[in-house]
Amino acid sequence: MGLAAEATARLTGFVSLAAGAMVLLTQAVIVPRLGWPPRRLIRTGIPVAIVGFGMLVPDLGFGAVLVGMALAGLGLGIAMPGYMAGPTLLVEHGEQGGVAGLISSTNALSFVAGPLVGTALYDLRPVAPFLVSVGVLALLAVFVVVNPVIRRGDRPVEGAPPAV
């Protein structure tokens, strides 16, 4: 967009606030009211996030960036609770702690690897982080449709506690 450093920092703050506020609003208000099972949350949230990140690929100005990041936040806010809860419903009671720990570790890893990978991609081409995000999310969208465990539904394995 050709902005000076100060304007870039200010607008980046607004965009980050929009994305974060959407994740917070979605997870605190929308997802609990929907009452959807994890599979549906994931299958709904990923396409919304794809649209949001896809809006960041062409240079359509600040308004499109703001809306794109808000949509990405909405999509991720819908998908993340499903991603975090779903796997624990598919294992026996004694395995749930390990699965929850693995999911938490993966989330923590994304806070470390995300900025490193994003910066490296940005150095190659400023639009590259968004193209990769769309690509990875598209692969995930296919995965959650074709994976036999996910296709089976949100039915837990025998011995797993009942879903709430």
N, C-alpha and C positions, 0 to 999 in steps of 0.2 A: 504494500500500500504506500510505500515511500514515506513513512512517517519519521519524524525526529525521535531520538531516544526517549525523551520525556513523554511524548505523546504515545509512543509504543508501549511504554511501561504502564501508563494510565489505562489505555485500552485493553492491554493484556489483563490487568486487574479486573476490569469490568467483565471480560469474557470468562475469566476463571471463576468469578463470583456467579455468573449466570449458570455455568456448568455445575458448580458445587451446590448452588441453591436448588437446582433441578434434581440432583441426586438426593439431597436431603429431603426435599418436599416429596419426591416419589417414594422414598423408603419409609418416611415417617407418616405419610398421609395416604398416598394412592395405593401402594401395594397392600397394606393391611386391609383396606376397604374392598379391594378386588377379591381377596380370598382365593386367588388362583394357585394351583399346584406348581411346584418348581418347573416342571417341563414347559408349561404354558408361559410362565414368566420369562424363561430363557428364550423360547421361540418367538415371543412378542418383542422382547427388549432388544435382541440383536438386530433385527431389521431396522428398528427405529434408530439405533446407534449408527448403523451403516448410512442411513440417510443423513444424519447429522454430520458425521465425518466426511461424507461425500460432498456436502455443501462447502467444505473447506478447501476442496481441490481447485476449483476455478477461482480466480480472483474477482469476486463479486462485491467487494467492499466490506466495510465494518459491519453493516447490518446483517449480511449473510453469515459472517463469521460468528456474530453474537447468536443468531438463531441456530446456526449449525452446532455450536458448542452447547447451547441449551438443549437441543434435540439429542445430541450425544449423551449429555448428562441424564436426560429422561430415559433414554434407552438403556444405558448402563445401570441406572437406578432401578429399572424394572428387572433386568436380567440378573444382577448380582445376588439378590436374595435367593433366586432359584438356583444359581450356581453354588451358593454356599449351603443351602439346605438339601438340595436334591441328592447329592452323593451320600449323605448320612442316612437317608431313607432306604438306601439300597444295600446296606450292610447290616450285619447282626449287631445286637446291642453292645457287645464287648469290643467291637471294632469302630464304633462311632467316634470315640475320643481321638483315635489315630487319624481317622479321616478328617475330622474337624481341624486337627493340628496341621495336617498336610495342606488343607485349604488355606488356613491362616498363613502358613509359610509361603505359599504361592502368592498370596496378596502382598506380603511383605517384600518378596522378591521383585514384584512389579514396581514397587516404590524405588528400588535400587536400580534395576535394569532399565526401566522405562525412560528416565532422563538420559541415561548413557546412550541407549540405542536411538532415542529420538534425536539427540544432539548429533550423533554420527550420521544419521539419515539426513538431517537438516543440512549438514555440511555438504553432502552429496548434491542435494537439491532441496530447496525450501519446502516444496510440496510433498517430498518423499515420506515424511512421517504420516501424513494423512492418507496417502495412497497405500502404505503398508497397513495402516489401521483398517481401512476399508477391506483390503485383501484378507487380512487375518480374520476379521469379523465375517466375511463372506464364507471362508473355509469353515468357521464355527457354525454358521447357519446351515451349511450342508451337513456337517457332522451331526448336529442335533436332529436332523431329519432322517439320516440313514443309519445312525448308530442303533443296533438292535436293543441295547439296554434302555436307551432313551425312548425308542419307539414302543417298547413294551408298556411304557407309561410310568406313572408314579406309584406303582404297586411295590411296596417294600418286599425284601426277601423274607423267607420264613425265619422267625426268630427276631426280626427287627421290631422295635416298638411301633405301635400304631401312629400314623401321621396325624398331626393336629391341624 
